[in-house]
Amino acid sequence: MTVSLPLVVVLGFFAWGAVRFLGVRAWVVVLVALFGFWLSHTFLAPAIETGTRSGVDVINGSHA
């Protein structure tokens, strides 16, 4: 069985878990999210996308 979840849902679940169980402040989660949006508009975005896609391929077992 294959389950397809958007990345935002998975990250939201981890953020909720960090706030609830690890004691991370909610403003830190918001700050990290905003930093991620800012980082996606820099020259590092292509490298981040390539690294993320490679990581997903390794986890899925579809790496060449």
Secondary structure, 3 states (H helix, E strand, C coil): CCCCCCHHHHHHHHHHHHHHHCCCCHHHHHHHHHHHHHHCCCCCHHHHHHHHHHHHHHHHCCCC
